[in-house]
């Protein structure tokens, strides 16, 4: 079964790679054709190279702009569905509502280009409006693509704008299709799949509501250990096959860590990492970080630590080096695993720096407590 799952993930990843490779190729052809129309006998190679670099920069900005539009679609249609704004992120730039004010923060999550989180309305008779919220990004991508086509037609004959608007439209259509057509990319469900599945699976719908509520409450200063206990019930075996439901098991472990119930957390994390479930890879890596921390705090066995710190895990931790729980684990490893106090002090300084702009102060506070526990082991 494990081998079959691996092939499926590889095939889906190859499909997405191919889609965006074709997108890049088509945009490259557009740029090349456009440059042919503006190049003259007096155009120097340096000018050509400079213009080409400028067009590549424009292409990158258009990609980012469509991400902004996509997340904006979730926001607009979420508001129309009764949701309230919680946070809006593009790349690592994030705006979050805290204490009734809009604050700018920084958050990097590997493998994500953006995210719009909202505080959902209360469920009524087990129902929640989810279709427009989930499909809102694709809808706005398509609307923006239509506007781009209109502007492309209106700017025919101009030197620069037609190719820009045409690329903008193409990117919008691709984003809309990739996110809107129901797809399961390995263990990750896209917006279209979620919109379809949430209406059929009450457990997934409840899990979706809980996750959105958790994020909204964390933004308002509530720690996991202080949230309703029933939100953190372990999913059954069938629920662990659904990525939306299975993630509740991760939050259950996070709550145990926040409560400093380390032995219970270790047992449940070990089961999740070794068991068959629909958890995304990022959750496996974050759980491994917590297991490494617990090992350092108690037995601190070099052979066990080495087995957990695989090449893939080290690569993940490097890519998430400014994420609080990863920083906390790196700090504990430097202090307790390597005995390098100078390195630990540098990581502690980075942790304090990250904390100044981290969007969830209560989460940072919990990680600070875990770092203090590690420090207490050598004092």
Rosetta blueprint (number, residue, H / E / L):
1 X L
2 X H
3 X H
4 X H
5 X H
6 X H
7 X H
8 X H
9 X H
10 X H
11 X H
12 X H
13 X H
14 X H
15 X H
16 X H
17 X H
18 X H
19 X H
20 X H
21 X H
22 X H
23 X H
24 X H
25 X H
26 X H
27 X H
28 X H
29 X H
30 X H
31 X H
32 X H
33 X H
34 X H
35 X H
36 X H
37 X H
38 X H
39 X L
40 X L
41 X L
42 X L
43 X L
44 X L
45 X H
46 X H
47 X H
48 X H
49 X H
50 X H
51 X H
52 X H
53 X H
54 X H
55 X H
56 X H
57 X H
58 X H
59 X H
60 X H
61 X H
62 X H
63 X H
64 X H
65 X H
66 X H
67 X H
68 X H
69 X H
70 X H
71 X H
72 X H
73 X H
74 X H
75 X H
76 X H
77 X H
78 X H
79 X H
80 X H
81 X L
82 X L
83 X L
84 X E
85 X E
86 X E
87 X E
88 X E
89 X E
90 X E
91 X L
92 X L
93 X E
94 X E
95 X E
96 X E
97 X E
98 X E
99 X L
100 X L
101 X E
102 X E
103 X E
104 X E
105 X E
106 X E
107 X L
108 X L
109 X L
110 X L
111 X L
112 X L
113 X L
114 X E
115 X E
116 X E
117 X E
118 X E
119 X E
120 X L
121 X L
122 X L
123 X L
124 X E
125 X L
126 X L
127 X E
128 X L
129 X L
130 X L
131 X H
132 X H
133 X H
134 X H
135 X H
136 X H
137 X H
138 X H
139 X H
140 X H
141 X H
142 X H
143 X H
144 X H
145 X H
146 X H
147 X H
148 X H
149 X H
150 X H
151 X H
152 X H
153 X H
154 X H
155 X L
156 X L
157 X L
158 X L
159 X L
160 X L
161 X H
162 X H
163 X H
164 X H
165 X H
166 X H
167 X H
168 X H
169 X H
170 X H
171 X H
172 X H
173 X H
174 X H
175 X H
176 X H
177 X H
178 X H
179 X H
180 X H
181 X L
182 X L
183 X L
184 X E
185 X E
186 X L
187 X L
188 X E
189 X E
190 X L
191 X H
192 X H
193 X H
194 X H
195 X H
196 X H
197 X H
198 X H
199 X L
200 X L
201 X L
202 X H
203 X H
204 X H
205 X H
206 X H
207 X H
208 X H
209 X H
210 X H
211 X H
212 X H
213 X H
214 X H
215 X H
216 X H
217 X H
218 X H
219 X H
220 X L
221 X L
222 X L
223 X L
224 X H
225 X H
226 X H
227 X L
228 X L
229 X H
230 X H
231 X H
232 X H
233 X L
234 X L
235 X L
236 X L
237 X L
238 X L
239 X H
240 X H
241 X H
242 X L
243 X H
244 X H
245 X H
246 X H
247 X H
248 X H
249 X H
250 X H
251 X H
252 X H
253 X H
254 X H
255 X H
256 X H
257 X H
258 X H
259 X L
260 X L
261 X L
262 X H
263 X H
264 X H
265 X H
266 X H
267 X H
268 X H
269 X H
270 X H
271 X H
272 X H
273 X H
274 X H
275 X L
276 X L
277 X L
278 X L
279 X L
280 X L
281 X H
282 X H
283 X H
284 X H
285 X H
286 X H
287 X H
288 X H
289 X H
290 X H
291 X H
292 X H
293 X H
294 X H
295 X H
296 X H
297 X H
298 X L
299 X L
300 X L
301 X L
302 X H
303 X H
304 X H
305 X H
306 X H
307 X H
308 X H
309 X L
310 X L
311 X H
312 X H
313 X H
314 X H
315 X H
316 X H
317 X H
318 X H
319 X H
320 X L
321 X L
322 X L
323 X L
324 X H
325 X H
326 X H
327 X H
328 X H
329 X H
330 X H
331 X H
332 X H
333 X H
334 X H
335 X H
336 X H
337 X H
338 X L
339 X L
340 X L
341 X H
342 X H
343 X H
344 X H
345 X H
346 X H
347 X H
348 X H
349 X H
350 X H
351 X H
352 X H
353 X H
354 X H
355 X H
356 X L
357 X L
358 X L
359 X L
360 X L
361 X H
362 X H
363 X H
364 X H
365 X H
366 X H
367 X H
368 X H
369 X H
370 X H
371 X H
372 X H
373 X H
374 X H
375 X H
376 X H
377 X L
378 X L
379 X L
